[in-house]
Amino acid sequence: MPLGIPEGMKEEHEELHRELAEATKIRGKVGHAAKKVVQVLHRHFERENDLALPVIGVAKELAEAIIKP
């Protein structure tokens, strides 16, 4: 069973990254704060994509296999 990130979660994360990228372009305090958020969360997002989300994908596939007749 391949380790894959569920499509819905992948799309949600991509949207979050896009929104954060846009927020970093805002001038002033909001843009500055968004840049700090990106710095702080970058490693978290990497580890989540490498470790947690693929496991969730496998769990989802297992659950679906159990539910199917």
CHARMM internal coordinates of N, CA and C (Angstrom, degrees):
IC EDIT
DIST 1 N 1 CA 1.4441
DIST 1 CA 1 C 1.5362
ANGL 1 N 1 CA 1 C 107.78
DIST 1 C 2 N 1.3424
ANGL 1 CA 1 C 2 N 116.41
DIHE 1 N 1 CA 1 C 2 N 119.36
DIST 2 N 2 CA 1.4645
ANGL 1 C 2 N 2 CA 118.35
DIHE 1 CA 1 C 2 N 2 CA -177.58
DIST 2 CA 2 C 1.5264
ANGL 2 N 2 CA 2 C 111.83
DIHE 1 C 2 N 2 CA 2 C -70.64
DIST 2 C 3 N 1.3178
ANGL 2 CA 2 C 3 N 114.70
DIHE 2 N 2 CA 2 C 3 N 147.51
DIST 3 N 3 CA 1.4543
ANGL 2 C 3 N 3 CA 119.59
DIHE 2 CA 2 C 3 N 3 CA 176.13
DIST 3 CA 3 C 1.5226
ANGL 3 N 3 CA 3 C 108.14
DIHE 2 C 3 N 3 CA 3 C -85.16
DIST 3 C 4 N 1.3087
ANGL 3 CA 3 C 4 N 116.33
DIHE 3 N 3 CA 3 C 4 N 112.19
DIST 4 N 4 CA 1.4535
ANGL 3 C 4 N 4 CA 120.16
DIHE 3 CA 3 C 4 N 4 CA -179.63
DIST 4 CA 4 C 1.5104
ANGL 4 N 4 CA 4 C 110.95
DIHE 3 C 4 N 4 CA 4 C -137.28
DIST 4 C 5 N 1.3055
ANGL 4 CA 4 C 5 N 114.86
DIHE 4 N 4 CA 4 C 5 N 149.85
DIST 5 N 5 CA 1.4567
ANGL 4 C 5 N 5 CA 121.06
DIHE 4 CA 4 C 5 N 5 CA 178.38
DIST 5 CA 5 C 1.5248
ANGL 5 N 5 CA 5 C 107.82
DIHE 4 C 5 N 5 CA 5 C -81.70
DIST 5 C 6 N 1.3287
ANGL 5 CA 5 C 6 N 118.25
DIHE 5 N 5 CA 5 C 6 N 130.11
DIST 6 N 6 CA 1.4600
ANGL 5 C 6 N 6 CA 120.01
DIHE 5 CA 5 C 6 N 6 CA 177.22
DIST 6 CA 6 C 1.5373
ANGL 6 N 6 CA 6 C 110.67
DIHE 5 C 6 N 6 CA 6 C -54.78
DIST 6 C 7 N 1.3162
ANGL 6 CA 6 C 7 N 116.34
DIHE 6 N 6 CA 6 C 7 N 137.21
DIST 7 N 7 CA 1.4653
ANGL 6 C 7 N 7 CA 121.48
DIHE 6 CA 6 C 7 N 7 CA -174.12
DIST 7 CA 7 C 1.5280
ANGL 7 N 7 CA 7 C 112.27
DIHE 6 C 7 N 7 CA 7 C -55.74
DIST 7 C 8 N 1.3327
ANGL 7 CA 7 C 8 N 117.85
DIHE 7 N 7 CA 7 C 8 N -42.21
DIST 8 N 8 CA 1.4622
ANGL 7 C 8 N 8 CA 120.26
DIHE 7 CA 7 C 8 N 8 CA 179.90
DIST 8 CA 8 C 1.5156
ANGL 8 N 8 CA 8 C 112.61
DIHE 7 C 8 N 8 CA 8 C -60.90
DIST 8 C 9 N 1.3217
ANGL 8 CA 8 C 9 N 116.47
DIHE 8 N 8 CA 8 C 9 N -41.04
DIST 9 N 9 CA 1.4662
ANGL 8 C 9 N 9 CA 120.36
DIHE 8 CA 8 C 9 N 9 CA 179.56
DIST 9 CA 9 C 1.5267
ANGL 9 N 9 CA 9 C 110.22
DIHE 8 C 9 N 9 CA 9 C -70.06
DIST 9 C 10 N 1.3259
ANGL 9 CA 9 C 10 N 116.17
DIHE 9 N 9 CA 9 C 10 N -38.02
DIST 10 N 10 CA 1.4556
ANGL 9 C 10 N 10 CA 120.60
DIHE 9 CA 9 C 10 N 10 CA 178.73
DIST 10 CA 10 C 1.5299
ANGL 10 N 10 CA 10 C 109.98
DIHE 9 C 10 N 10 CA 10 C -62.21
DIST 10 C 11 N 1.3240
ANGL 10 CA 10 C 11 N 116.79
DIHE 10 N 10 CA 10 C 11 N -45.63
DIST 11 N 11 CA 1.4642
ANGL 10 C 11 N 11 CA 120.89
DIHE 10 CA 10 C 11 N 11 CA 179.13
DIST 11 CA 11 C 1.5238
ANGL 11 N 11 CA 11 C 111.33
DIHE 10 C 11 N 11 CA 11 C -63.79
DIST 11 C 12 N 1.3242
ANGL 11 CA 11 C 12 N 116.59
DIHE 11 N 11 CA 11 C 12 N -40.67
DIST 12 N 12 CA 1.4658
ANGL 11 C 12 N 12 CA 120.97
DIHE 11 CA 11 C 12 N 12 CA 179.32
DIST 12 CA 12 C 1.5277
ANGL 12 N 12 CA 12 C 111.20
DIHE 11 C 12 N 12 CA 12 C -62.49
DIST 12 C 13 N 1.3229
ANGL 12 CA 12 C 13 N 116.37
DIHE 12 N 12 CA 12 C 13 N -42.32
DIST 13 N 13 CA 1.4627
ANGL 12 C 13 N 13 CA 120.18
DIHE 12 CA 12 C 13 N 13 CA 179.32
DIST 13 CA 13 C 1.5224
ANGL 13 N 13 CA 13 C 111.15
DIHE 12 C 13 N 13 CA 13 C -67.23
DIST 13 C 14 N 1.3257
ANGL 13 CA 13 C 14 N 116.65
DIHE 13 N 13 CA 13 C 14 N -39.95
DIST 14 N 14 CA 1.4645
ANGL 13 C 14 N 14 CA 119.70
DIHE 13 CA 13 C 14 N 14 CA 178.45
DIST 14 CA 14 C 1.5282
ANGL 14 N 14 CA 14 C 110.38
DIHE 13 C 14 N 14 CA 14 C -62.22
DIST 14 C 15 N 1.3284
ANGL 14 CA 14 C 15 N 116.50
DIHE 14 N 14 CA 14 C 15 N -40.52
DIST 15 N 15 CA 1.4584
ANGL 14 C 15 N 15 CA 120.63
DIHE 14 CA 14 C 15 N 15 CA 178.02
DIST 15 CA 15 C 1.5284
ANGL 15 N 15 CA 15 C 110.50
DIHE 14 C 15 N 15 CA 15 C -63.76
DIST 15 C 16 N 1.3188
ANGL 15 CA 15 C 16 N 117.09
DIHE 15 N 15 CA 15 C 16 N -43.13
DIST 16 N 16 CA 1.4619
ANGL 15 C 16 N 16 CA 121.12
DIHE 15 CA 15 C 16 N 16 CA 178.68
DIST 16 CA 16 C 1.5255
ANGL 16 N 16 CA 16 C 110.54
DIHE 15 C 16 N 16 CA 16 C -60.81
DIST 16 C 17 N 1.3313
ANGL 16 CA 16 C 17 N 117.05
DIHE 16 N 16 CA 16 C 17 N -43.40
DIST 17 N 17 CA 1.4675
ANGL 16 C 17 N 17 CA 120.70
DIHE 16 CA 16 C 17 N 17 CA 178.68
DIST 17 CA 17 C 1.5314
ANGL 17 N 17 CA 17 C 110.99
DIHE 16 C 17 N 17 CA 17 C -62.80
DIST 17 C 18 N 1.3298
ANGL 17 CA 17 C 18 N 116.66
DIHE 17 N 17 CA 17 C 18 N -41.75
DIST 18 N 18 CA 1.4706
ANGL 17 C 18 N 18 CA 120.14
DIHE 17 CA 17 C 18 N 18 CA 178.12
DIST 18 CA 18 C 1.5249
ANGL 18 N 18 CA 18 C 110.86
DIHE 17 C 18 N 18 CA 18 C -62.22
DIST 18 C 19 N 1.3300
ANGL 18 CA 18 C 19 N 116.42
DIHE 18 N 18 CA 18 C 19 N -45.45
DIST 19 N 19 CA 1.4631
ANGL 18 C 19 N 19 CA 120.26
DIHE 18 CA 18 C 19 N 19 CA -179.06
DIST 19 CA 19 C 1.5279
ANGL 19 N 19 CA 19 C 111.41
DIHE 18 C 19 N 19 CA 19 C -64.82
DIST 19 C 20 N 1.3236
ANGL 19 CA 19 C 20 N 117.06
DIHE 19 N 19 CA 19 C 20 N -40.33
DIST 20 N 20 CA 1.4661
ANGL 19 C 20 N 20 CA 119.68
DIHE 19 CA 19 C 20 N 20 CA 177.10
DIST 20 CA 20 C 1.5222
ANGL 20 N 20 CA 20 C 110.53
DIHE 19 C 20 N 20 CA 20 C -64.96
DIST 20 C 21 N 1.3165
ANGL 20 CA 20 C 21 N 117.70
DIHE 20 N 20 CA 20 C 21 N -41.46
DIST 21 N 21 CA 1.4642
ANGL 20 C 21 N 21 CA 121.09
DIHE 20 CA 20 C 21 N 21 CA 178.74
DIST 21 CA 21 C 1.5253
ANGL 21 N 21 CA 21 C 110.14
DIHE 20 C 21 N 21 CA 21 C -60.60
DIST 21 C 22 N 1.3079
ANGL 21 CA 21 C 22 N 116.78
DIHE 21 N 21 CA 21 C 22 N -42.88
DIST 22 N 22 CA 1.4722
ANGL 21 C 22 N 22 CA 120.52
DIHE 21 CA 21 C 22 N 22 CA 178.18
DIST 22 CA 22 C 1.5206
ANGL 22 N 22 CA 22 C 110.64
DIHE 21 C 22 N 22 CA 22 C -64.71
DIST 22 C 23 N 1.3078
ANGL 22 CA 22 C 23 N 117.31
DIHE 22 N 22 CA 22 C 23 N -40.58
DIST 23 N 23 CA 1.4683
ANGL 22 C 23 N 23 CA 120.81
DIHE 22 CA 22 C 23 N 23 CA -179.23
DIST 23 CA 23 C 1.5252
ANGL 23 N 23 CA 23 C 111.36
DIHE 22 C 23 N 23 CA 23 C -64.09
DIST 23 C 24 N 1.3407
ANGL 23 CA 23 C 24 N 117.35
DIHE 23 N 23 CA 23 C 24 N -31.68
DIST 24 N 24 CA 1.4685
ANGL 23 C 24 N 24 CA 119.63
DIHE 23 CA 23 C 24 N 24 CA 179.47
DIST 24 CA 24 C 1.5242
ANGL 24 N 24 CA 24 C 111.79
DIHE 23 C 24 N 24 CA 24 C -67.70
DIST 24 C 25 N 1.3195
ANGL 24 CA 24 C 25 N 117.78
DIHE 24 N 24 CA 24 C 25 N -17.77
DIST 25 N 25 CA 1.4679
ANGL 24 C 25 N 25 CA 121.88
DIHE 24 CA 24 C 25 N 25 CA -179.60
DIST 25 CA 25 C 1.5274
ANGL 25 N 25 CA 25 C 112.53
DIHE 24 C 25 N 25 CA 25 C -85.46
DIST 25 C 26 N 1.3178
ANGL 25 CA 25 C 26 N 116.49
DIHE 25 N 25 CA 25 C 26 N -10.55
DIST 26 N 26 CA 1.4612
ANGL 25 C 26 N 26 CA 120.84
DIHE 25 CA 25 C 26 N 26 CA -179.65
DIST 26 CA 26 C 1.5271
ANGL 26 N 26 CA 26 C 108.64
DIHE 25 C 26 N 26 CA 26 C -74.18
DIST 26 C 27 N 1.2993
ANGL 26 CA 26 C 27 N 115.92
DIHE 26 N 26 CA 26 C 27 N 136.03
DIST 27 N 27 CA 1.4707
ANGL 26 C 27 N 27 CA 119.93
DIHE 26 CA 26 C 27 N 27 CA 179.70
DIST 27 CA 27 C 1.5274
ANGL 27 N 27 CA 27 C 110.90
DIHE 26 C 27 N 27 CA 27 C -76.01
DIST 27 C 28 N 1.2905
ANGL 27 CA 27 C 28 N 114.70
DIHE 27 N 27 CA 27 C 28 N 155.01
DIST 28 N 28 CA 1.4493
ANGL 27 C 28 N 28 CA 120.24
DIHE 27 CA 27 C 28 N 28 CA 174.13
DIST 28 CA 28 C 1.5107
ANGL 28 N 28 CA 28 C 113.95
DIHE 27 C 28 N 28 CA 28 C 87.38
DIST 28 C 29 N 1.3287
ANGL 28 CA 28 C 29 N 114.57
DIHE 28 N 28 CA 28 C 29 N -154.45
DIST 29 N 29 CA 1.4627
ANGL 28 C 29 N 29 CA 121.78
DIHE 28 CA 28 C 29 N 29 CA -172.95
DIST 29 CA 29 C 1.5324
ANGL 29 N 29 CA 29 C 112.47
DIHE 28 C 29 N 29 CA 29 C -63.06
DIST 29 C 30 N 1.3248
ANGL 29 CA 29 C 30 N 116.71
DIHE 29 N 29 CA 29 C 30 N -38.02
DIST 30 N 30 CA 1.4736
ANGL 29 C 30 N 30 CA 119.37
DIHE 29 CA 29 C 30 N 30 CA -177.59
DIST 30 CA 30 C 1.5236
ANGL 30 N 30 CA 30 C 110.12
DIHE 29 C 30 N 30 CA 30 C -64.85
DIST 30 C 31 N 1.3130
ANGL 30 CA 30 C 31 N 117.03
DIHE 30 N 30 CA 30 C 31 N -48.19
DIST 31 N 31 CA 1.4608
ANGL 30 C 31 N 31 CA 120.33
DIHE 30 CA 30 C 31 N 31 CA 179.03
DIST 31 CA 31 C 1.5166
ANGL 31 N 31 CA 31 C 112.21
DIHE 30 C 31 N 31 CA 31 C -62.63
DIST 31 C 32 N 1.3248
ANGL 31 CA 31 C 32 N 115.87
DIHE 31 N 31 CA 31 C 32 N -41.13
DIST 32 N 32 CA 1.4657
ANGL 31 C 32 N 32 CA 120.32
DIHE 31 CA 31 C 32 N 32 CA 178.38
DIST 32 CA 32 C 1.5327
ANGL 32 N 32 CA 32 C 110.58
DIHE 31 C 32 N 32 CA 32 C -62.56
DIST 32 C 33 N 1.3089
ANGL 32 CA 32 C 33 N 116.22
DIHE 32 N 32 CA 32 C 33 N -45.16
DIST 33 N 33 CA 1.4666
ANGL 32 C 33 N 33 CA 120.39
DIHE 32 CA 32 C 33 N 33 CA 178.94
DIST 33 CA 33 C 1.5314
ANGL 33 N 33 CA 33 C 110.78
DIHE 32 C 33 N 33 CA 33 C -64.26
DIST 33 C 34 N 1.3209
ANGL 33 CA 33 C 34 N 117.38
DIHE 33 N 33 CA 33 C 34 N -40.43
DIST 34 N 34 CA 1.4641
ANGL 33 C 34 N 34 CA 120.72
DIHE 33 CA 33 C 34 N 34 CA 179.49
DIST 34 CA 34 C 1.5256
ANGL 34 N 34 CA 34 C 110.66
DIHE 33 C 34 N 34 CA 34 C -62.15
DIST 34 C 35 N 1.3165
ANGL 34 CA 34 C 35 N 117.13
DIHE 34 N 34 CA 34 C 35 N -39.48
DIST 35 N 35 CA 1.4748
ANGL 34 C 35 N 35 CA 120.65
DIHE 34 CA 34 C 35 N 35 CA 177.62
DIST 35 CA 35 C 1.5235
ANGL 35 N 35 CA 35 C 110.55
DIHE 34 C 35 N 35 CA 35 C -62.70
DIST 35 C 36 N 1.3175
ANGL 35 CA 35 C 36 N 116.93
DIHE 35 N 35 CA 35 C 36 N -39.77
DIST 36 N 36 CA 1.4680
ANGL 35 C 36 N 36 CA 120.13
DIHE 35 CA 35 C 36 N 36 CA 177.75
DIST 36 CA 36 C 1.5351
ANGL 36 N 36 CA 36 C 110.77
DIHE 35 C 36 N 36 CA 36 C -65.34
DIST 36 C 37 N 1.3296
ANGL 36 CA 36 C 37 N 116.23
DIHE 36 N 36 CA 36 C 37 N -40.96
DIST 37 N 37 CA 1.4662
ANGL 36 C 37 N 37 CA 120.57
DIHE 36 CA 36 C 37 N 37 CA 178.51
DIST 37 CA 37 C 1.5254
ANGL 37 N 37 CA 37 C 109.73
DIHE 36 C 37 N 37 CA 37 C -60.81
DIST 37 C 38 N 1.3251
ANGL 37 CA 37 C 38 N 116.90
DIHE 37 N 37 CA 37 C 38 N -44.55
DIST 38 N 38 CA 1.4680
ANGL 37 C 38 N 38 CA 120.78
DIHE 37 CA 37 C 38 N 38 CA 178.94
DIST 38 CA 38 C 1.5254
ANGL 38 N 38 CA 38 C 110.11
DIHE 37 C 38 N 38 CA 38 C -59.44
DIST 38 C 39 N 1.3294
ANGL 38 CA 38 C 39 N 117.21
DIHE 38 N 38 CA 38 C 39 N -45.10
DIST 39 N 39 CA 1.4663
ANGL 38 C 39 N 39 CA 120.96
DIHE 38 CA 38 C 39 N 39 CA 179.97
DIST 39 CA 39 C 1.5238
ANGL 39 N 39 CA 39 C 111.46
DIHE 38 C 39 N 39 CA 39 C -60.97
DIST 39 C 40 N 1.3133
ANGL 39 CA 39 C 40 N 115.57
DIHE 39 N 39 CA 39 C 40 N -44.90
DIST 40 N 40 CA 1.4648
ANGL 39 C 40 N 40 CA 120.42
DIHE 39 CA 39 C 40 N 40 CA -176.81
DIST 40 CA 40 C 1.5272
ANGL 40 N 40 CA 40 C 111.12
DIHE 39 C 40 N 40 CA 40 C -68.96
DIST 40 C 41 N 1.3218
ANGL 40 CA 40 C 41 N 116.87
DIHE 40 N 40 CA 40 C 41 N -40.72
DIST 41 N 41 CA 1.4639
ANGL 40 C 41 N 41 CA 119.84
DIHE 40 CA 40 C 41 N 41 CA -173.48
DIST 41 CA 41 C 1.5280
ANGL 41 N 41 CA 41 C 115.03
DIHE 40 C 41 N 41 CA 41 C -88.76
DIST 41 C 42 N 1.3254
ANGL 41 CA 41 C 42 N 117.83
DIHE 41 N 41 CA 41 C 42 N -10.97
DIST 42 N 42 CA 1.4635
ANGL 41 C 42 N 42 CA 120.00
DIHE 41 CA 41 C 42 N 42 CA -175.86
DIST 42 CA 42 C 1.5379
ANGL 42 N 42 CA 42 C 112.07
DIHE 41 C 42 N 42 CA 42 C -54.36
DIST 42 C 43 N 1.2962
ANGL 42 CA 42 C 43 N 116.97
DIHE 42 N 42 CA 42 C 43 N -53.85
DIST 43 N 43 CA 1.4786
ANGL 42 C 43 N 43 CA 120.76
DIHE 42 CA 42 C 43 N 43 CA -178.79
DIST 43 CA 43 C 1.5357
ANGL 43 N 43 CA 43 C 110.38
DIHE 42 C 43 N 43 CA 43 C -63.24
DIST 43 C 44 N 1.3169
ANGL 43 CA 43 C 44 N 117.10
DIHE 43 N 43 CA 43 C 44 N -38.16
DIST 44 N 44 CA 1.4619
ANGL 43 C 44 N 44 CA 121.05
DIHE 43 CA 43 C 44 N 44 CA 177.95
DIST 44 CA 44 C 1.5315
ANGL 44 N 44 CA 44 C 110.40
DIHE 43 C 44 N 44 CA 44 C -59.68
DIST 44 C 45 N 1.3273
ANGL 44 CA 44 C 45 N 116.39
DIHE 44 N 44 CA 44 C 45 N -47.48
DIST 45 N 45 CA 1.4650
ANGL 44 C 45 N 45 CA 120.53
DIHE 44 CA 44 C 45 N 45 CA -179.93
DIST 45 CA 45 C 1.5263
ANGL 45 N 45 CA 45 C 111.21
DIHE 44 C 45 N 45 CA 45 C -61.39
DIST 45 C 46 N 1.3324
ANGL 45 CA 45 C 46 N 116.76
DIHE 45 N 45 CA 45 C 46 N -41.22
DIST 46 N 46 CA 1.4651
ANGL 45 C 46 N 46 CA 120.44
DIHE 45 CA 45 C 46 N 46 CA 179.00
DIST 46 CA 46 C 1.5234
ANGL 46 N 46 CA 46 C 111.07
DIHE 45 C 46 N 46 CA 46 C -61.26
DIST 46 C 47 N 1.3143
ANGL 46 CA 46 C 47 N 115.69
DIHE 46 N 46 CA 46 C 47 N -48.67
DIST 47 N 47 CA 1.4712
ANGL 46 C 47 N 47 CA 119.88
DIHE 46 CA 46 C 47 N 47 CA -178.26
DIST 47 CA 47 C 1.5293
ANGL 47 N 47 CA 47 C 110.78
DIHE 46 C 47 N 47 CA 47 C -66.13
DIST 47 C 48 N 1.3106
ANGL 47 CA 47 C 48 N 116.57
DIHE 47 N 47 CA 47 C 48 N -39.14
DIST 48 N 48 CA 1.4622
ANGL 47 C 48 N 48 CA 120.53
DIHE 47 CA 47 C 48 N 48 CA 178.33
DIST 48 CA 48 C 1.5245
ANGL 48 N 48 CA 48 C 110.14
DIHE 47 C 48 N 48 CA 48 C -61.37
DIST 48 C 49 N 1.3371
ANGL 48 CA 48 C 49 N 117.26
DIHE 48 N 48 CA 48 C 49 N -44.50
DIST 49 N 49 CA 1.4601
ANGL 48 C 49 N 49 CA 121.10
DIHE 48 CA 48 C 49 N 49 CA 179.16
DIST 49 CA 49 C 1.5259
ANGL 49 N 49 CA 49 C 111.90
DIHE 48 C 49 N 49 CA 49 C -66.31
DIST 49 C 50 N 1.3356
ANGL 49 CA 49 C 50 N 116.90
DIHE 49 N 49 CA 49 C 50 N -35.15
DIST 50 N 50 CA 1.4629
ANGL 49 C 50 N 50 CA 120.77
DIHE 49 CA 49 C 50 N 50 CA -178.56
DIST 50 CA 50 C 1.5241
ANGL 50 N 50 CA 50 C 112.96
DIHE 49 C 50 N 50 CA 50 C -79.31
DIST 50 C 51 N 1.3260
ANGL 50 CA 50 C 51 N 117.06
DIHE 50 N 50 CA 50 C 51 N -35.45
DIST 51 N 51 CA 1.4642
ANGL 50 C 51 N 51 CA 120.29
DIHE 50 CA 50 C 51 N 51 CA -170.62
DIST 51 CA 51 C 1.5283
ANGL 51 N 51 CA 51 C 114.82
DIHE 50 C 51 N 51 CA 51 C -112.65
DIST 51 C 52 N 1.3103
ANGL 51 CA 51 C 52 N 116.71
DIHE 51 N 51 CA 51 C 52 N -56.57
DIST 52 N 52 CA 1.4648
ANGL 51 C 52 N 52 CA 120.05
DIHE 51 CA 51 C 52 N 52 CA -168.90
DIST 52 CA 52 C 1.5271
ANGL 52 N 52 CA 52 C 113.38
DIHE 51 C 52 N 52 CA 52 C -78.30
DIST 52 C 53 N 1.3145
ANGL 52 CA 52 C 53 N 117.45
DIHE 52 N 52 CA 52 C 53 N -49.43
DIST 53 N 53 CA 1.4662
ANGL 52 C 53 N 53 CA 119.25
DIHE 52 CA 52 C 53 N 53 CA -173.38
DIST 53 CA 53 C 1.5325
ANGL 53 N 53 CA 53 C 113.61
DIHE 52 C 53 N 53 CA 53 C -65.46
DIST 53 C 54 N 1.3434
ANGL 53 CA 53 C 54 N 119.54
DIHE 53 N 53 CA 53 C 54 N -39.01
DIST 54 N 54 CA 1.4608
ANGL 53 C 54 N 54 CA 117.52
DIHE 53 CA 53 C 54 N 54 CA 175.80
DIST 54 CA 54 C 1.5324
ANGL 54 N 54 CA 54 C 113.03
DIHE 53 C 54 N 54 CA 54 C -61.67
DIST 54 C 55 N 1.3206
ANGL 54 CA 54 C 55 N 116.86
DIHE 54 N 54 CA 54 C 55 N -36.11
DIST 55 N 55 CA 1.4687
ANGL 54 C 55 N 55 CA 120.39
DIHE 54 CA 54 C 55 N 55 CA 177.81
DIST 55 CA 55 C 1.5252
ANGL 55 N 55 CA 55 C 109.99
DIHE 54 C 55 N 55 CA 55 C -65.76
DIST 55 C 56 N 1.3190
ANGL 55 CA 55 C 56 N 116.34
DIHE 55 N 55 CA 55 C 56 N -39.74
DIST 56 N 56 CA 1.4669
ANGL 55 C 56 N 56 CA 119.81
DIHE 55 CA 55 C 56 N 56 CA 176.37
DIST 56 CA 56 C 1.5192
ANGL 56 N 56 CA 56 C 109.68
DIHE 55 C 56 N 56 CA 56 C -61.95
DIST 56 C 57 N 1.3357
ANGL 56 CA 56 C 57 N 117.24
DIHE 56 N 56 CA 56 C 57 N -38.48
DIST 57 N 57 CA 1.4615
ANGL 56 C 57 N 57 CA 121.16
DIHE 56 CA 56 C 57 N 57 CA 177.24
DIST 57 CA 57 C 1.5193
ANGL 57 N 57 CA 57 C 112.01
DIHE 56 C 57 N 57 CA 57 C -61.13
DIST 57 C 58 N 1.3181
ANGL 57 CA 57 C 58 N 116.71
DIHE 57 N 57 CA 57 C 58 N -43.65
DIST 58 N 58 CA 1.4688
ANGL 57 C 58 N 58 CA 120.55
DIHE 57 CA 57 C 58 N 58 CA 178.23
DIST 58 CA 58 C 1.5227
ANGL 58 N 58 CA 58 C 110.43
DIHE 57 C 58 N 58 CA 58 C -65.33
DIST 58 C 59 N 1.3204
ANGL 58 CA 58 C 59 N 116.99
DIHE 58 N 58 CA 58 C 59 N -43.28
DIST 59 N 59 CA 1.4665
ANGL 58 C 59 N 59 CA 120.40
DIHE 58 CA 58 C 59 N 59 CA 178.84
DIST 59 CA 59 C 1.5191
ANGL 59 N 59 CA 59 C 110.75
DIHE 58 C 59 N 59 CA 59 C -60.35
DIST 59 C 60 N 1.3156
ANGL 59 CA 59 C 60 N 116.49
DIHE 59 N 59 CA 59 C 60 N -40.41
DIST 60 N 60 CA 1.4639
ANGL 59 C 60 N 60 CA 121.16
DIHE 59 CA 59 C 60 N 60 CA 178.49
DIST 60 CA 60 C 1.5309
ANGL 60 N 60 CA 60 C 110.33
DIHE 59 C 60 N 60 CA 60 C -62.78
DIST 60 C 61 N 1.3336
ANGL 60 CA 60 C 61 N 116.39
DIHE 60 N 60 CA 60 C 61 N -45.90
DIST 61 N 61 CA 1.4603
ANGL 60 C 61 N 61 CA 120.68
DIHE 60 CA 60 C 61 N 61 CA 178.87
DIST 61 CA 61 C 1.5261
ANGL 61 N 61 CA 61 C 111.59
DIHE 60 C 61 N 61 CA 61 C -62.56
DIST 61 C 62 N 1.3245
ANGL 61 CA 61 C 62 N 117.19
DIHE 61 N 61 CA 61 C 62 N -41.42
DIST 62 N 62 CA 1.4585
ANGL 61 C 62 N 62 CA 121.14
DIHE 61 CA 61 C 62 N 62 CA 177.89
DIST 62 CA 62 C 1.5272
ANGL 62 N 62 CA 62 C 111.12
DIHE 61 C 62 N 62 CA 62 C -63.47
DIST 62 C 63 N 1.3230
ANGL 62 CA 62 C 63 N 116.19
DIHE 62 N 62 CA 62 C 63 N -44.92
DIST 63 N 63 CA 1.4598
ANGL 62 C 63 N 63 CA 120.56
DIHE 62 CA 62 C 63 N 63 CA 179.77
DIST 63 CA 63 C 1.5237
ANGL 63 N 63 CA 63 C 110.12
DIHE 62 C 63 N 63 CA 63 C -61.73
DIST 63 C 64 N 1.3217
ANGL 63 CA 63 C 64 N 117.12
DIHE 63 N 63 CA 63 C 64 N -42.40
DIST 64 N 64 CA 1.4540
ANGL 63 C 64 N 64 CA 119.97
DIHE 63 CA 63 C 64 N 64 CA 179.72
DIST 64 CA 64 C 1.5325
ANGL 64 N 64 CA 64 C 110.99
DIHE 63 C 64 N 64 CA 64 C -65.73
DIST 64 C 65 N 1.3280
ANGL 64 CA 64 C 65 N 116.96
DIHE 64 N 64 CA 64 C 65 N -36.68
DIST 65 N 65 CA 1.4572
ANGL 64 C 65 N 65 CA 120.19
DIHE 64 CA 64 C 65 N 65 CA 179.05
DIST 65 CA 65 C 1.5313
ANGL 65 N 65 CA 65 C 111.30
DIHE 64 C 65 N 65 CA 65 C -67.64
DIST 65 C 66 N 1.3264
ANGL 65 CA 65 C 66 N 116.71
DIHE 65 N 65 CA 65 C 66 N -35.54
DIST 66 N 66 CA 1.4510
ANGL 65 C 66 N 66 CA 121.11
DIHE 65 CA 65 C 66 N 66 CA 179.48
DIST 66 CA 66 C 1.5353
ANGL 66 N 66 CA 66 C 110.40
DIHE 65 C 66 N 66 CA 66 C -70.67
DIST 66 C 67 N 1.2980
ANGL 66 CA 66 C 67 N 116.66
DIHE 66 N 66 CA 66 C 67 N -38.03
DIST 67 N 67 CA 1.4689
ANGL 66 C 67 N 67 CA 121.62
DIHE 66 CA 66 C 67 N 67 CA -177.31
DIST 67 CA 67 C 1.5252
ANGL 67 N 67 CA 67 C 111.20
DIHE 66 C 67 N 67 CA 67 C -72.51
DIST 67 C 68 N 1.3264
ANGL 67 CA 67 C 68 N 117.25
DIHE 67 N 67 CA 67 C 68 N -34.77
DIST 68 N 68 CA 1.4674
ANGL 67 C 68 N 68 CA 120.72
DIHE 67 CA 67 C 68 N 68 CA -178.67
DIST 68 CA 68 C 1.5205
ANGL 68 N 68 CA 68 C 109.36
DIHE 67 C 68 N 68 CA 68 C -68.91
DIST 68 C 69 N 1.3589
ANGL 68 CA 68 C 69 N 116.46
DIHE 68 N 68 CA 68 C 69 N 142.47
DIST 69 N 69 CA 1.4814
ANGL 68 C 69 N 69 CA 118.84
DIHE 68 CA 68 C 69 N 69 CA 179.12
DIST 69 CA 69 C 1.5054
ANGL 69 N 69 CA 69 C 111.77
DIHE 68 C 69 N 69 CA 69 C -69.71
END
COOR INIT
IC SEED 1 N 1 CA 1 C
IC BUILD
